[in-house]
Amino acid sequence: MAVQRNMNPKKTPMPVQDPNVRNHNFSEVALGYTYEMAVEEAKRCLHCPKKPCQSACPVAIDIPAFIEKVANEDMEGAYEILSASSALPAVCGRVCPQENQCEGKCVRGIKGEPVGIGRLERFVADYHREHSKEAPKMPVSNGHKVAVIGAGPSGLTAAGDLAKMGYKVTVYEALHLAGGVLVYGIPEFRLPKKIVQEEIDGLKAIGVDIETNMVIGKILTIDELFEMGNEAVYIASGAGLPRFMNIPGESLKGVYSANEYLTRVNLMKAYREDSKTPIKKSKNVAVVGGGNVAMDAARSAKRLGAENVYIVYRRSMEELPARKEEVEHAEEEGIIFKLLNNPVEILGDEDGMVKGMKCIEMELGEPDESGRRRPVAKEGSEFVLDVDTVIMSIGTSPNPLIRSTTPGLDTNRHGCIITNGDDGLTTREGVYAGGDAVTGAATVILAMGAGKHAAKAIDEYIKNKNK
């Protein structure tokens, strides 16, 4: 059926909560498209035959095909196309950096704004969840077992793909809830946990077993997983070990890693009145770093009642690595950006509590090995920022537990597992790895892409081994 194209150069706007309301609650900021908005936005897609948007998608969704289904008001058809490639479409529609991936390649973006691909993905996934009554079909068993370590985006994707191929998959998760960074890292106002749980329930419905409170390397080793009849193991344990700056005062009370702060807020629900997890009631907060995690921590601190929340970042706005949308939302909510500044010391009072943070102004010099201009300190520009809480958000690395308990598993100097490329094979036969455990902290969709590649490689490995 021919679709009347919508040639509006701008995206259909996303309805959102008012900034001065949402910065006091943890409800989702973006409210989602209505049915009519989704159809109208889908009609902006030109259905390009070369599909440049798909080439930039780490899980290779047939983007023009699913959008065409939306334009023709076949929402279930759209969901079938989405779910064929993505195990977590409702999640990806909310947290993927589409502007750097699919939407960054959209032809409509050359002379206007790209098609709202992420917004349409979210709409289709939500529509399916709210309207579909059909239970998922249980795949036919092929009689083989695979273990997955970590129930985050990469592990869940690999588990879902392998289950669809007929494997008996057990996912071992260290925390008491499945979801990984989706439940402990990304706040409720960006990704409601109910959405994550429903995506996980969908994987369980096709036979994926998830065992929580299972710390691999302590309770079971990888060698023991093989002894239990698993023919391959996929390591998707993420990068949950926080980094610090090693400046004076980091051991004071009131200094958090972003991981700890967000885990208390998101996983342990510290923002609720009935929560048993303590978190500091801060007045003035400094978040050190400029990525999405820093934005999440800053916006969470504002919602917990802080009067002033500062993003302290040593480069300028142009180099800020966070998503443009997250930065805009943070600015709207009153987060203060102290750019071209770097902490040099955290100051404490006689009780060991944070009472300020000494910073120095920076200026950008010549580019470094990453291609970004290197920040250089300005002599004599030190000043003290009046804060009672400091949240360090300068990156994470993989937990050393698995590598220290798995002989023959090689890692690099950052503690990341070494693999042979796209298929995720490690230096141990039958052991594959992907996501943040291999790359260091990256995006949800890149971790999912690694899970897809590894599932395919594991299937080929087991088939060849059993010929």
CORJO-V455241 format. One record per backbone hydrogen bond with DSSP energy under -1.0 kcal/mol. CO is the residue of the C=O (numbers start at 1). NH is the residue of the N-H. E is the energy in kcal/mol with one decimal. If there is no record, write none. Layout:
CO NH E
CO NH E
//
This chain:
9 113 -3.6
15 31 -3.0
18 21 -1.6
18 22 -3.0
19 23 -1.7
21 24 -1.5
22 25 -1.9
29 17 -2.2
34 38 -2.4
35 39 -2.2
36 40 -2.3
37 41 -2.8
38 42 -2.5
39 43 -1.4
41 44 -1.8
42 45 -1.5
43 6 -2.5
51 55 -1.4
54 57 -1.7
57 60 -1.8
61 63 -1.9
62 66 -2.1
63 67 -2.4
64 68 -2.2
65 69 -1.5
66 70 -1.6
67 71 -2.6
68 72 -1.6
69 74 -3.3
70 73 -2.1
74 78 -1.9
75 79 -2.1
76 80 -2.2
77 81 -1.6
78 82 -2.3
79 83 -3.2
80 84 -1.1
82 85 -1.4
82 86 -2.5
88 92 -2.6
89 93 -2.4
91 94 -1.4
91 95 -2.2
92 96 -2.0
96 98 -2.0
97 100 -1.8
98 101 -1.2
98 103 -1.1
98 104 -1.2
102 105 -1.2
106 109 -1.4
107 110 -1.9
115 117 -2.5
116 120 -2.1
117 121 -2.4
118 122 -2.5
119 123 -2.1
120 124 -2.6
121 125 -2.3
122 126 -2.6
123 127 -2.9
124 128 -2.4
125 129 -2.2
126 130 -2.2
127 131 -1.8
128 132 -2.8
144 168 -3.0
145 231 -2.8
146 170 -1.8
147 234 -2.5
148 172 -3.1
149 236 -2.7
151 179 -1.8
152 156 -2.9
153 157 -1.8
154 158 -2.4
155 159 -2.6
156 160 -2.5
157 161 -2.5
158 162 -2.6
159 163 -2.4
160 164 -2.0
161 165 -1.0
162 167 -2.2
163 166 -1.5
166 142 -2.6
168 146 -2.1
169 209 -2.6
170 148 -2.6
171 211 -3.3
172 150 -2.7
173 214 -2.9
175 213 -2.5
179 182 -1.9
180 183 -1.9
180 184 -2.2
181 185 -1.6
181 186 -2.2
187 190 -1.7
187 191 -2.6
189 29 -2.6
192 196 -1.3
193 197 -2.6
194 198 -2.0
195 199 -1.9
196 200 -2.3
197 201 -2.7
198 202 -1.5
199 203 -1.2
200 204 -2.2
201 205 -1.9
203 208 -1.9
204 207 -1.9
209 171 -3.3
211 173 -3.0
214 216 -1.0
215 218 -2.0
215 219 -2.7
220 217 -3.8
221 225 -1.6
222 226 -1.7
223 227 -1.9
224 228 -1.2
225 230 -1.5
226 229 -1.9
232 147 -2.1
233 432 -3.3
234 149 -3.1
235 434 -2.0
241 397 -2.4
247 250 -1.3
248 346 -2.9
249 252 -1.6
252 255 -1.3
253 354 -2.1
254 390 -2.5
256 392 -3.1
257 261 -2.5
258 262 -2.9
259 263 -2.3
260 264 -2.5
261 265 -1.9
262 266 -3.6
263 268 -2.0
264 270 -2.2
269 272 -1.9
272 275 -1.3
280 282 -1.1
283 307 -1.6
283 308 -1.9
284 388 -2.6
284 389 -1.3
285 310 -3.2
286 391 -3.0
287 312 -2.9
288 393 -2.6
290 322 -1.7
291 295 -1.9
292 296 -2.6
293 297 -2.5
294 298 -2.6
295 299 -2.7
296 300 -1.9
297 301 -2.4
298 302 -2.0
299 303 -1.6
300 304 -1.5
301 306 -1.9
302 305 -1.5
308 285 -2.7
309 336 -3.0
310 287 -3.3
311 338 -3.0
312 289 -2.1
313 341 -2.0
315 340 -2.0
323 327 -2.2
324 328 -2.6
325 329 -2.5
326 330 -2.3
327 331 -2.6
328 332 -2.4
329 333 -1.6
330 335 -2.4
331 334 -1.5
336 311 -2.8
338 313 -1.6
340 362 -2.7
342 360 -2.3
345 358 -2.6
347 355 -3.0
347 356 -1.1
349 352 -1.9
352 253 -2.8
353 349 -2.3
356 347 -2.6
357 385 -3.0
358 344 -3.1
358 345 -1.5
359 383 -2.2
360 342 -2.1
361 378 -2.8
363 376 -3.3
366 374 -3.0
368 371 -2.0
372 368 -3.1
374 365 -3.7
376 363 -2.5
378 381 -1.4
383 359 -3.3
385 357 -2.0
385 387 -1.2
389 286 -2.4
390 256 -2.8
391 288 -2.8
392 258 -2.7
395 243 -2.1
397 241 -2.6
400 404 -2.1
406 409 -1.6
410 418 -2.5
412 415 -2.1
416 412 -2.5
421 424 -1.5
424 433 -2.5
425 420 -1.9
428 431 -1.9
430 233 -2.5
431 426 -2.6
432 235 -3.4
435 438 -2.0
435 439 -2.3
436 440 -2.0
437 417 -2.5
443 447 -1.8
444 448 -2.2
445 449 -2.3
446 450 -2.0
447 451 -1.9
448 452 -2.2
449 453 -2.2
450 454 -2.5
451 455 -2.2
452 456 -1.9
453 457 -2.2
454 458 -3.0
455 459 -2.2
456 460 -2.0
457 461 -2.5
458 462 -2.6
459 463 -2.3
460 464 -2.4
461 465 -2.2
462 466 -1.5
464 467 -1.0
//
